[in-house]
Amino acid sequence: MADHLDSLLVSFIANDTVNNEKATEIATRLVKLIVEEKSIKLLDIIIGLKQQITSNDYTLRKKALNCLSSVLHNLPRDYLSKNEITVIFNFYMSKLDDENLISETFSGFLSLLSYSNTSGQDIVSFLNFLKNDYVGTNYLAAIRFVPFRILEFVYINKLKDNKIINAKITTLYIETYINVASGEKDPRNLMSSFKLNYQITTTLDETLVFPLRQQLFDILFSYFPITFKPPKNDPYKISNSDLKLALRKSISATDMFAEDAFYNLIDKLGASSPSVKNDTLLTINQCIKNFKGESVQKISLELWKALKFEITHTLDDTDIIGNGNGNGSGNKKIDWTLTGTVTTDEEHYKQNNYQTALNVIRLMSLKLVEFDMSKFINFISHVFTELTSNYVHSKDLKQSCGILSSIGSANEAAFNIVIERALPLILIKSTEISKLKLLLMNLSFFLDSYMNVFGQTEIDKEEVNNVSSNKLFDYKDEILMILGMALTNNSKLEVTVRTLAVIQFTKLVKMKGYLSSEEIALIIQYFTETILTDNNKNIYYACLEGLKLISEFYEETVYDVSLKQMLNLLPLEYNNLPLFNNSEYVDISTILKIILDFTTSRHKLIKESIISLTSQLLKVAKAKADQSVEYCFLLLSSIYSLFENNIIFIKEEESIKIKDAVEPILFDILDLSDDVGIVADNFNFDMLSNIFYFVNLKSDRDKHNEELIAYNTKFQGKYKIFGGHPTRFVLPYCKILSALDKSINFNDANAMFEQTIVFLKNRKFKDGLSKLGYLELLMVLTNKWLIDDDVKKSINWNDKSVINLEIITWIGKGLVMKNSELAPNILNNFIELLGDSQVGNTVSHLFEIFVIDINSMRKVKGISWNNNVRLLYKQKFFSDIFKVLVTLYKETEIMFIKCNYLTALSFTLKHTPSTLVEPFMNDLLPMLLEALEMDNGEVKISSLETLKDVTEKFHQLITDHIDTLVPLLLKLVIPGDKSNTVLVRLFALQLLNSITKVVPLNYCLNFKEQVLVGTVIPLSDKKRVVRKQCVDTRQVYFELGQVPFE
């Protein structure tokens, strides 16, 4: 066994520093021999290493001692007896004089001091060394880190939770820490130092810490404010923020530091650096939070003086809204917030310090109130004495109000004292606009203070929105009167004052328990009157945000006071402008826009708006007045938008109520035999059909089966969608089917599918919308209810008529959207048909249908039952056809076939997201540029149309190829070449125009003269449309780089 032990020791020494992993493995093996196999003792290892440990070669000594330290590190913490530890401890103590072995010696002590049987005397021996003989500056940071770890182990194993109650050891421990920590600079070591300092001051006996508090504090504050930029690939991942927070935590750890901390921090507030000020303010805040009220009270006036200086010199007393001259006129965009403050990028850091200083004042006030109310009253009296003159002379008003409102935010008692003294200084009535504006801005601070103390209004919790009586209630009537007069008694040109009034009204509603239901209704009425009659966009958005916020809490009141009023204003005839309050006319589109904007995501408001607007739609349609088409379009687009924007918010129970109220009205509209406003108008009828889709999308799915039967009966019977002549009523039927549950039994789906195909082939369609309805019906049936085998039987590739190709396309769309196994077969056949001289051109245009979006066949969040559309179907479709078309394009020499491939790609690109197309652009763009040089007009047109879409979506790509593209386009605008047809010349000029909108100005300027010279000939083109476009394009290039005339 001795030979085996010697072999292991030799192997460790050989691998140490060369293969540390192997060395660790050997140390673990040695421990196993000691603990588990009991074949050797620790003494055997020490004897076995004796020759190397005493060697003259210091590298050999280091490796031998490291072997012993590694074994100690891996032994169980309770394995060694007290006497054994003492013997080994003394051995390591003897090695402290060997400077070359300091790292391995410290490592051994680290292990020994973590053992459970380590004696107090051994600890004292090593602590005395660290206190009296250890000089940290003599060693590298990695070695200095070990004493910090040792102190941490001593704390955890002996001092924490009073494991050892010994005043001498505790005092020695603190004195040792002071020596070890002094002068430290390494970030990792500092993190340990700050942690130990915190543990000492917060957990050890205060009577023992107190005599050494000055030294402990000096160690900490010598680093304040701390800055650190971590090096790249920092293995310890210590950030500047980590060090700041650790230092702040330690400085604010104990009230014993209060006097030193406060005075030193106040001195640091005089620094010029905003970041230093910020760190100082945050540290003061933490100190106030952790220190005793008595300590805060002693320093309160000195701290107030420093904070007041900081606050009043951080921001100038300028208008936060408008330009400060009291004339907030015009339509200039106002940057406003509900807090009444505006922050620019340049002032961000200072503004942050400004707010932090206010937070410190608030916390200091709270501490004083909780400590001694009489002391707080003395403090607030002193503050008012210093600030009152500011209100008299209108100086530093924002800062003064910020200070007082922060003090009032401390708690209810402080709030009442502040309001009682401050509000009389603010609520001074004046007819001067500048003073009224200041009043409104200053009032905002105290409304914020109210919310900080009493909270904000909560949704659906009326019983908790009551608050105790407070001093601000005494001023409620006066505040409401001032705000009302500011909003209604001033000219509409006074945008700033009116906007501020709306903001403060909104804030009043947010204040928990402050307003009665009647007062809230009054504010809603103010907002309604203002938003309807004032066309300034700042006023509009302020009122809109106010109505939206109030709707969150008082939706029923908003409906009764505002929405009903707006809906009732809508007239029967488009030309009859609504007269509001018998004084001002309101545009119909304005009313509808307001309704759309402020009802978003509000359940009752959405429901009532849809129902009311649908009822109004029927009345307008029946009236048959002049311009009913335009009026019906406004109403239909509003109803559609209400559904489109809020469908994910509408709950099933609400959807059922909407369906019960709205659907009968929609059918009444369909029954208007001589209607010209909706049924006879393509746009309006298409929107009406989509409304049928939304009405059924979230209806009761349990009833979908019986409803399907009823719809089939109604549309096939009453509306005769498969009667003698095509009818556009098939479109609403198709939209309804799109909304129904795809899992219901549609037994007649196959029969209807076949019937629709026959109907499309055997009927003449004078109405494109009707034809679209039947084709879309094939798509819906294919996607939702038909199996591939039944669909396959109905596809006839031998029939190359246009209607048959359209039928197959729409059937294919239904299959493509659900990633059917039959879809690739259809796509391959269509790609093959692109080479057909008779139908290739027609087929190329049909590719658009495969990717065009159908609103009633899209995925809606939270709804999976209405169709089989896959989220990534476009990505699969595009990747399936792109490389095939590009390859075929390159292989063929026949120009019209090249044109067909390009056209198919162009129509596909038009409706495919740019993120899906981007990976393929490097193959596509060279092909498009090459096509521009071909002697074929159709190929050039296809290429130009595709390039137009590429230009809109891929700005950088066009910029990279601008040197090639512009010269090619200038060749295409010349009419001499036969292939430069009218459309080629027109599209080339349009593309030259578009380039200026997406390519950086410095690139465009390089081609300015070239384009202006190259477009002279088209100015005399035979076609007027080309000449006009040429003038427009030249004008754009002529103005490049010029300063616009204002």
Buried (B, 14 or more C-beta within 10 A) or exposed (E): EEEEBEEBBEBBBBBBEEEEEBBBEBBEBBBEBBEEEEEBEBEBBBEBBEEBBEBEEEEBBBBBBBBBBBBBBBBEEEBBEBEBBBBBBEBBBEBBEBEEBBBBBBBBBBBBBBBEBBBEEBBBBBBBBBBEEBEBEEBEEEBBBBBBBBBBBBBEBBBBEEEBEBEEBBBBBBBBBBBBBBEBEBBBBBBBBBBBBBBBBBBBBEEBBEEBBEBBBEBBBEBBBBEBEBEEEEEEEBBEEBBBBBBBBBBBBBBBBBBBBBEBBBEBBEEEEBBBBBBBBBBBBBBBBBBEBEBBBBBBEEBBEBBBEBBBEBBEBEBBBBEBEBBBBEEEEBEBEBEBBBBEEEBEBBBBBBBBBBBBBBBBBBBBBBBBEEBBBBBBEBBBEBBBEBBEEEEBBBBBBBBBBBBBBBBBBBBBBBBBBBBEBBBEEEEEBBBBBBBBBBBBBBBBBBBBBBBBBEEEEEEEBEBEEBBBEEBBEEBBEBBBBBBEEBEEEBBBBBBBBBBBBBBBBBBBBBBEEEBBBBBBEBBBBBBBBBEBBBBBBBBBBBBBBBBBBBBEBBBEBBBBBBBEBBBEBBEEBBEBEEEEEBEBEBBBBBBBBBBBBBBBBBBBBBBBBBBBBBEBBBBEBEEBBBBBBBBBBBBBBBBEBBBEEBEEEBBBBBBEBBBEBBBBBBEBEEBBBBBEBEBBBBBBBBBBBBBBBBBEBEBBBEBBBEBBEBBBEEBEBBEEEBBBBBBBBBBBBBBBBBEBEBEBBBEBBEBBBEBBEEBEBEEEBBBBBBBBBBBBBBBBBBEBEBBBEBBEBEEBEEBBBBBBBBBBBBBBBBBBEBBBBBBEBBBEBBBBEEBBBBBBBBBBBBBEEBBBBEEBEEBEEBBBBBEEBBBBBBEBBBEEBBEBBEEBEEBBBBBBBBBBBBBBBBBBEEEBBEEBBEEBBEBBBBBBEBEBBBBBBBBBBBBBBBBBBBBEBBBBBBEEBBEBBBEBBBBEBEBBBBBBBBBBBBBBBBBBEBBEEEBBEEBBEEBBEBBEBBEEBEBEEBBEBBBEBBEBBEEBEEEEEE
